[in-house]
Each structure stands twice: as structure tokens, then as C-alpha cells.
Amino acid sequence: MRFSSSIAASAALFLSGSSALNILMSNDDGFGSANIREFKKQLDAMGHNTIIVAPAVQQSGKGGSSSYTGEANLTGPSEYDLIPAGAPSIGADPHDSSIWYYNGTPAACVFVGLDYVLPRYGNFSTPDLVVAGPNFGTNPGPFLYTLSGTLGATYAAVGRSIPAIAFSASNDETPYTAITNSSNTATYVAQVSAKIVKSFVSNTPKGQAILPLGYGINVNIPPLTDAMHDPPVVKTRLTGNADTDIAVWNATTGTFHYGNLEPPAAGVNTCLNGDCSLPGETYIVEGGEVSVSVFSVDYDAPSNAYTTAVFNKLKGIASNTTASRRRTRRSVNYSHP
């Protein structure tokens, strides 16, 4: 069954790059987020076919964990009291059947969307694109890549052979019911996000996927205002001035909270892959510009002298032939053409 699923998913690579896409949307802030609702409006207005499957409650900081509720019903109300306690743990928004909630992590919401909502209730079964966010708060750098539920939803989709883009912004958490006009940061963030989607779509030849297999995009948006709501877009990389956490002890409360290591750690900012001349996304967003970074889900170290030196430390106890002789599960070549 896994073999067949992989082949079918790989075939999605050649879905048409036409101007109208089937898009699955998710986030980690919840299905009632103003950012995701405004983003959906923008994508719908562009002619795309969108369905949201997002957490019933806040699920920030879950990374790529795929955690499913063990309860068939909500034990408490959803965020902003949009769905009452006791309602099913999965369901459609009572005011919009193209918006779904699920009481699970962001990655789990993507899988539930792909394997349950779309096949049973969607007007498309396989999305051309998955978009996550825009998040309330930016997610620049490798440390937040692993921590962010917005990124977790994104690379969960990429791992399923579906192009995906993560969007994170600098605005504060806001329910969609608080949006009463188009002059607000949630709408500005949605407009910037939609502009980036439009660029990827319009520059993709017909018959090709938005992104190559195994590739994803991380977008971070600086604070937006009425005076500056369409800042420049810059090509970036994840590493470079990126933060990582330290544990800060509070003797008064007897608890820890996080802080950023200063100066930034060399380990999280070592350039091993890609174009090392690109600026880091952290630096660009702090300067008031939009960062767009390209990542892949191949975590293997690059083929270079460092990797060779590391493998040489196994000299005498390991080889690269025994495992290949024993591995008989499948022999599909997943390398990119």
C-alpha cells in the first residue's frame, strides 16, 4: 500500500501549473485565526480552490509532531468559542463548509486534511499546493524551523510529495471575527502572502509542480503598517544571525523560561548547503523586508571532506554494503530526475 501511495503522490509532481490551484491550508494558530481567514479570502479572489483544515485550538510550538486526539468530542470549546465543548473533534465551521477544524497538531491537521477531509468532503482529492499560516509571529532560522507548528505543517506536506509554503508574520494574534475592514495588519499580511503565491504560480510552466519534490519555502514578513504594507521581497537562507534558545532560571517562581543565546550560536548558523552568499532571513526581517528561503527535507549532510572525515571515524566497524544487502523492503528510486 505504501508503494502505491508513493507512486501516486509522486505523480502529483506533474500537476498542471495553471493559474488556478487546489490548495489545502493549515496553520498552528487555529482555524479561527484572522491571518488564515484573510489569506483564504485573497486566494479565493485569485480564483484558487481552497480548503482549510486547521487546529481547533492554539497549537504553536508543536513543530512537526503528528499528535491526534484520543477524544471523539471536544472536551472544551474551540478557540474564540467558535465551536462548543462536546462537539465532534473534527468538523466544518458552521458558517463555511470549506473551513474545517481538527483537535490535533498542525502536522496532524495536514494529514487529516489529505486522508480524511479531502477524499470525503472536498471538491478535490490531491492539492497542488499546501500553505501554512500566516503565523502570528515570525519563524526565522533553523531552530524555529524545527519548533514551529507552521513549519511542521509545511514539511509534513513536502514529505508527502506536495509542494508547500510556510508563511509567518509579525502581527499580534487576532480572531477573524475582529476584522471589519481591509485596513488592518491581518489583511496586509494576507496580501503579501498572496502576492508570493501568485509569483510562484505565474512563474511555473504549465504541466509542472510549483516546487520540485522534497522542496519547501519559508516566508517571513516584517511588521506592516498602513504606510508600509508591501515591503521588498528578498531571497534568503535559513542560517545567518539565527537565534537559538537558552534556558533562563527564575529564582522567584522556581521555573524556567526561554531566552535567545547571545551572540548567536555558530552551530545553528554554519553554512553547509545552498548559497552561502545569501543573507540570513533573521537579518532581513529585522531590517523590515520579506524573506523567502528555500529548504529541502533531505537532512543528509553534504558530500564533502567533513562528511567523509565523520564516516572515517567508523573505520573498521562499518561499511556501506551490509545494509544494502539486507534491505529488501523496496527498491524504488526516489532521487529527483
VOGU-3710 file (C-alpha; in Angstrom, 3 decimals, decimal comma):
1> mrfsssiaas> 0,000/0,000/0,000  2,824/2,390/0,785  4,416/1,740/-2,579  1,220/2,610/-4,449  0,697/5,742/-2,345  4,234/6,904/-3,044  3,836/6,477/-6,780  0,511/8,323/-6,786  1,945/11,144/-4,710  4,995/11,431/-6,932
11> aalflsgssa> 2,702/11,745/-9,925  1,408/14,952/-8,326  4,747/16,470/-9,285  3,404/16,869/-12,798  0,104/18,512/-11,909  -0,660/21,483/-14,053  0,876/24,793/-13,065  -2,208/26,657/-14,278  -3,334/29,909/-12,718  -5,999/28,206/-10,572
21> lnilmsnddg> -4,794/25,701/-7,987  -6,340/23,326/-5,474  -4,883/24,488/-2,163  -5,001/22,916/1,290  -4,475/25,491/4,031  -3,449/24,986/7,653  -1,628/26,751/10,486  -0,750/26,368/14,155  -2,771/29,330/15,469  -6,117/27,674/14,865
31> fgsanirefk> -8,919/27,742/12,317  -10,314/30,999/13,740  -7,133/32,978/13,086  -7,613/36,282/11,288  -4,437/35,689/9,291  -5,509/32,388/7,727  -9,064/33,574/7,089  -7,841/36,752/5,349  -5,313/34,721/3,368  -8,080/32,391/2,224
41> kqldamghnt> -10,101/35,378/1,010  -7,144/36,566/-1,046  -6,514/33,140/-2,583  -10,208/32,629/-3,336  -10,344/36,032/-5,021  -7,428/34,946/-7,218  -9,521/32,013/-8,425  -7,885/29,266/-6,384  -9,914/26,466/-4,809  -9,077/26,454/-1,086
51> iivapavqqs> -9,940/24,283/1,900  -8,748/24,957/5,450  -8,030/22,136/7,895  -6,500/23,742/10,978  -6,315/23,122/14,728  -9,374/23,618/16,883  -7,223/25,361/19,495  -3,827/27,051/19,603  -1,072/24,565/18,696  2,016/26,787/18,464
61> gkggsssytg> 5,420/25,296/19,201  4,444/21,751/18,206  6,965/21,507/15,375  6,406/18,533/13,126  4,814/16,330/15,784  1,809/14,450/14,473  -0,441/14,134/17,516  -4,063/13,020/17,162  -6,677/13,498/19,849  -7,871/10,429/21,700
71> eanltgpsey> -11,277/12,001/22,245  -14,115/11,789/19,723  -15,511/15,072/21,045  -14,049/18,376/22,179  -13,547/18,379/25,949  -13,575/22,188/25,893  -14,672/24,886/23,462  -12,543/25,650/20,413  -10,587/28,866/20,232  -12,660/32,016/20,471
81> dlipagapsi> -15,631/29,774/21,455  -16,444/29,209/17,784  -17,290/25,541/18,419  -18,813/24,434/21,752  -17,451/21,770/24,063  -18,929/18,381/23,274  -18,947/18,934/19,512  -17,095/16,359/17,394  -13,295/16,691/17,481  -13,407/17,252/13,727
91> gadphdssiw> -15,929/19,238/11,763  -16,678/22,093/9,419  -17,155/25,665/10,501  -20,944/26,139/10,815  -20,722/29,229/8,599  -18,356/27,917/5,901  -18,129/24,298/4,754  -14,697/24,907/3,176  -13,174/25,597/6,616  -12,525/22,640/8,916
101> yyngtpaacv> -11,169/22,281/12,418  -9,477/19,264/13,991  -8,280/18,833/17,564  -4,709/17,870/16,690  -1,302/19,309/15,942  -0,631/21,217/12,714  1,091/18,252/11,020  -1,796/16,019/12,094  -4,243/18,538/10,591  -2,422/18,306/7,257
111> fvgldyvlpr> -2,635/14,507/7,320  -6,296/14,583/8,370  -6,930/17,008/5,542  -5,176/14,815/2,990  -6,531/11,476/4,173  -9,995/12,290/5,531  -11,440/15,709/4,708  -10,429/15,993/1,054  -11,337/12,434/-0,009  -14,718/12,568/1,713
121> ygnfstpdlv> -15,834/16,185/1,628  -13,541/18,131/-0,685  -14,109/19,016/-4,309  -10,542/17,897/-4,981  -8,623/14,959/-3,576  -4,961/15,921/-4,043  -3,856/19,534/-3,554  -1,470/21,241/-5,937  -0,126/23,249/-3,004  -0,243/23,342/0,781
131> vagpnfgtnp> 0,147/26,689/2,529  0,606/27,090/6,273  -0,122/30,296/8,145  0,439/33,155/8,079  1,566/32,610/11,642  1,225/35,211/14,363  4,956/35,795/14,903  7,913/35,149/12,623  9,754/31,831/12,349  13,238/32,566/11,008
141> gpflytlsgt> 16,231/30,245/11,287  16,857/26,514/11,744  15,885/26,393/15,436  12,407/27,771/14,774  12,182/25,569/11,681  12,108/22,547/13,993  9,994/24,237/16,698  7,283/25,960/14,680  3,991/24,208/14,039  3,609/26,365/10,937
151> lgatyaavgr> 6,821/24,888/9,534  5,837/21,445/10,830  2,650/21,522/8,763  4,725/22,615/5,777  7,398/19,936/5,813  4,760/17,327/6,655  3,195/18,134/3,283  6,561/18,240/1,496  7,287/14,778/2,890  4,033/13,633/1,287
161> sipaiafsas> 5,315/14,866/-2,112  3,170/18,018/-2,104  4,703/21,480/-2,654  4,264/23,625/0,436  4,954/27,163/1,620  5,108/28,387/5,225  4,129/31,985/5,962  4,916/33,750/9,233  4,249/37,376/10,096  4,948/39,915/12,813
171> ndetpytait> 1,389/40,852/13,774  -0,411/40,025/17,010  -2,904/37,201/17,468  -6,361/38,264/16,332  -9,641/36,341/15,818  -11,127/36,569/12,353  -14,336/37,989/13,823  -12,435/41,145/14,811  -11,659/42,036/11,175  -14,168/44,611/9,971
181> nssntatyva> -12,296/46,369/7,154  -9,345/45,902/4,800  -7,059/48,390/6,566  -5,570/46,093/9,175  -2,386/44,071/9,621  -4,051/40,681/9,072  -5,278/41,770/5,644  -1,914/43,333/4,787  -0,153/40,097/5,755  -2,605/38,108/3,624
191> qvsakivksf> -1,985/40,398/0,656  1,796/39,987/0,887  1,382/36,209/1,232  -0,966/36,057/-1,761  1,500/38,083/-3,850  4,199/35,486/-3,169  1,874/32,611/-4,073  0,956/34,450/-7,277  4,632/34,788/-8,185  5,281/31,073/-7,732
201> vsntpkgqai> 2,189/30,170/-9,728  2,758/32,602/-12,584  6,393/31,562/-12,968  5,661/27,826/-13,045  5,345/26,399/-16,577  2,158/24,532/-17,355  2,498/20,844/-16,537  4,998/21,340/-13,713  4,547/21,406/-9,960  5,009/24,627/-8,035
211> lplgyginvn> 8,144/23,172/-6,378  10,428/20,192/-7,022  9,991/17,063/-4,918  11,392/17,474/-1,414  11,463/21,289/-1,587  9,585/23,779/0,569  9,536/27,533/1,129  9,782/29,541/4,340  8,434/33,110/4,174  8,782/35,631/6,997
221> ippltdamhd> 7,043/39,004/6,932  8,163/42,055/8,976  5,787/44,387/10,838  3,362/46,012/8,403  1,622/49,364/8,725  -0,777/51,494/6,712  2,242/53,376/5,387  4,328/50,272/4,645  2,263/47,184/3,854  4,057/45,976/0,726
231> ppvvktrltg> 7,769/45,766/1,635  10,526/44,453/-0,652  10,957/40,686/-1,010  14,462/39,259/-0,583  15,910/35,827/-1,398  17,411/34,450/1,825  18,728/31,379/3,602  17,693/29,943/6,985  21,144/30,286/8,548  22,737/33,641/9,309
241> nadtdiavwn> 22,131/35,635/12,526  19,588/32,985/13,508  18,663/32,583/17,169  18,585/29,503/19,344  17,246/29,125/22,868  18,804/29,196/26,282  17,033/28,145/29,490  16,656/31,140/31,834  16,091/30,291/35,505  13,689/32,425/37,536
251> attgtfhygn> 14,608/32,015/41,191  11,410/33,760/42,326  8,976/31,446/40,544  11,228/28,381/40,514  10,640/27,931/36,784  12,496/28,332/33,519  11,647/30,447/30,505  13,379/30,754/27,171  15,780/33,417/26,007  17,998/33,869/22,968
261> leppaagvnt> 21,668/32,956/23,086  23,882/35,996/22,607  25,867/36,220/20,448  24,058/33,862/18,046  25,442/30,322/18,150  27,857/29,267/15,419  26,343/25,769/15,301  22,915/26,889/14,168  24,435/29,350/11,690  27,035/27,170/9,982
271> clngdcslpg> 26,510/27,269/6,234  26,727/23,692/4,944  24,321/23,695/1,995  22,978/26,120/-0,532  24,216/29,592/-1,450  26,263/30,902/1,465  26,297/34,387/-0,069  22,558/34,861/0,580  21,621/36,905/3,660  20,032/35,154/6,630
281> etyiveggev> 16,272/35,519/6,920  16,526/36,752/10,539  18,641/39,727/9,463  16,379/40,595/6,519  13,133/40,515/8,516  14,667/42,634/11,284  15,507/45,164/8,558  11,867/45,446/7,509  11,901/43,261/4,396  10,176/39,979/3,469
291> svsvfsvdyd> 12,465/36,928/3,499  11,895/33,940/1,215  14,080/30,895/1,903  14,183/27,568/0,076  14,600/24,404/2,140  14,630/20,683/1,429  13,594/17,778/3,619  16,765/15,814/2,840  18,599/16,053/6,145  21,698/14,204/4,966
301> apsnayttav> 24,962/16,084/5,316  26,522/17,323/2,077  29,053/15,180/0,278  32,298/16,886/1,249  35,514/16,382/3,198  33,811/16,952/6,549  31,266/14,179/5,964  33,990/11,847/4,743  36,013/12,558/7,885  32,997/11,767/10,071
311> fnklkgiasn> 32,339/8,436/8,323  36,038/7,595/8,617  35,577/7,512/12,391  33,618/4,285/11,812  36,587/2,674/10,056  36,896/-0,964/10,969  33,340/-1,399/12,287  31,027/-0,222/9,494  30,646/-0,387/5,732  28,096/0,796/3,202
321> ttasrrrtrr> 27,374/-2,646/1,759  25,824/-4,771/4,518  22,745/-2,605/4,931  22,074/-2,544/1,210  22,211/-6,352/1,028  19,772/-6,705/3,909  17,314/-4,047/2,768  14,685/-5,863/0,735  11,589/-3,849/1,650  11,520/-1,899/-1,611
331> svnyshp> 13,899/-0,621/-4,213  12,111/2,463/-5,565  14,461/5,211/-6,675  13,299/8,449/-5,059  16,092/10,614/-6,412  14,905/13,700/-8,245  15,058/13,457/-12,049
//
